[in-house]
Amino acid sequence: MKWGNKFEKTTTYDLKRISSLNLNDSTKDFLVKVGLPEYAAPFLSFVENNNIQYEGILKLTDYFTFLEPKFDKYVVIGSDGGGNMIVIDTRDNCKIKLLDHDACFSEILMSSSIERLCASLLIYQSFIDCILEENGEDAFIDSIFNDGQLNDLKQRLTDNDIEAMGENCFWFQEIGILVANREEMRK
C-alpha cells in the first residue's frame, strides 16, 4: 500500500527508532516502508521521525511521565484536532486507538491495524475529493453531500474495517459528525 499523491508530506520511521517499542512485524514494516501522512482528514496529525517528547514516535508514558505503567502499552503516532492521542496498542494486536484525554485516556477503536488505518484515511480523503468535485469547492466545509455519497463512504469504511465501524468506534462517530454538521448547515 502506498499513499500516492493524496497527502503533501508523509513520514517514514527509522527501524532502529521503533524497534524497542514492542510493535509487531507488520506494523514496523508499514511504518518503515510506507509511513504516515503529516496531516490527514478528519483533522488528524501524525508524529515525526524522532524521539523528542510531544512530537516524535514514543510510548505514551514518555509523552506524559505522570501516567501509570499500565499506559506503557501505547505508542503515540498522532493526535486529533481535540488533542486526543492516536496510539498503537501493543498489547491488543497493534490496533490503532484514540485515547480521550478528557476521560482518563479511555480507548476508542480507530482501526484494527495500521494498514487498515491507511486505507480508511485514503477512503475518507476520497470522499472529500468526490464531494468537492461533484458539489463545489466549499462542499466539505459547508457539509454539502448527498445520502448516496455518505452511504458510499460508510460502505467503503465498513468493507475496509468492519470492526472499526462499531457504534463506539472512531469512524462510526465521524459519520455521525458529518450527518450532524449537515443537519446544522440546513437550518
N, C-alpha and C positions, 0 to 999 in steps of 0.2 A: 504494500500500500504506500502511496505517495501523496503528498499534499497538492501537487501540481502548482498552479498559479493562483490558488484560492486565497492565499494569505501573503501579505507583503514580506514578512520575515518569519522564518522558522529557526528553531534552535535544536541542534543535536547535542547529546550529552556524552562526556568522556567516560569510557568504561571504567577507568581507574577511580573516577569520582563516585560512580554509582555502585561499584562492586561491593561496598561494605553496607549497603542499605537493605539487604535481605530481600531483594526483588527476585521473582522467578526469571528463568532464562528468556522467555518470550517477551516479557516486559523490558528487561535490559536490552535485548536485541532491538526492540522497537525504538527505545529512547536513543540508542546509539546510531542506528541506521536511518530512522525516519524523523524522530524528534517531535517537537510540539511547536505550534504557532506562537508568536509573541502575544497576539490578541486574537480572539475569535468571538463571534456572536454565540450566545446572547450575553454580552458584557463580561467576558472571561479574559483573564490574562494568565500567562504561564511563566514559570521561573526561568532564570538564566542558567547557563552552564558554569556555575561557580558554587562555592560553599560559603558565601557571605550571608550572614543572618539577615532574614527578611527579603532576600532577592534570589537566593540560589536553591538548588535541589538538596534538601536536608530533611532529617527527621523532624517531625512536629515539635518534639521536645528540645530540639536545637533552636527552633524559632522562639518557642515560649518555654524558657527554662524552669518556670514555676509549675509546669504540668507534672502530674504523677507519672511514674514509669509505665503505667498501662497505655499511655498515649505514644509510647516509643514505637508502636507498630505502624504508625502513619508516616509516609514520606510525602512532603509537600511538593506539589507540581504546579500549583497556581492558586488563583482566587477568583471569586465572582465580584460583581460590582458592589456588593454589600460588605465586602471584606471577609467573607467566609472562605475557608481554605479548601482547595481541591487537593485531595490526597490519594495516594495508593495505600490500601490496607494490606500490609504484608502478611497478616495472619488470616486473611479471608481471600485467598487465591488471587491476590493483587487486584481486587476490584477497585474501581475508582469511586470515591465518595466525596461528598461535600459535607464539611463539618460546620454546623451552625454555631457560631461563636456566641450568639445571644442565648443559646440553650445548652450551655455547658459542653459545647463541641459534639452535640448529638449528630448522628450519621444520617445522611440522605444518599441513597444509592444513585450514582450518576451513570455508571456504565459497568458492565460485568468484566471488562478488560480494557486495557489501553488501546488495543486495536479497534474495539467497538466504540470507544470514545472518539477516536479519529474519524470513524465512519459517521457517527452522529453529528459531529461538528461539520463535516462536509455536507451531510443531508440538510442540516439547518441552514447553512450558507446557501445551498442550492435553492431552498425555499425562499430565502431573501432575494436572491438573484432573479428568481421566477416572478415574484410579485412586483419587483421593481421594473422588470421588462414588460410585464403584462398590464400593470396597474399604475405605472408612473413613478417618477424618481422619489416621491415622498411617501410611497406606499408603505414602507416598513415603519417609518416614523409616525405616520398617520393611521396605522393599523388597517390599511385598505387591502383586504384579501377576502376571497370568497370561500364558502364552505368546501368546495372541491379542492382548492389549493390547500386548505387546512387539513382536510381528510387525507390528501396525498402525503403531507408531512407526517401525520400521525401513523399512517400505514408504513411508510418507509422507515420511520424510527422503530416501530414495532417489529418489522421484519428484520431489522438490524440487531435489535437487542430487546427482546420481549421482557426480560427481567427488569430492565431499566425503565419500562413504561408502566410499572405498577403505580397504584394510586398515591403512594407516599414517596415516589421517586422523582428525581430532578426533571426528566424530560416530560413526564406527565404534568408536573407543576408548571413547566414552561408553556405547555399547550394551554393550560388554564389561564396563565397570564396573558397570552396572546388574545384569547377569547374575551377576557375581562377588559383589556385595553380597547379592543374593537367595539365592545358594547359601550364603553365610556365615550369613545370618539363619536358614536352615533347619537348621543344625547344632545 
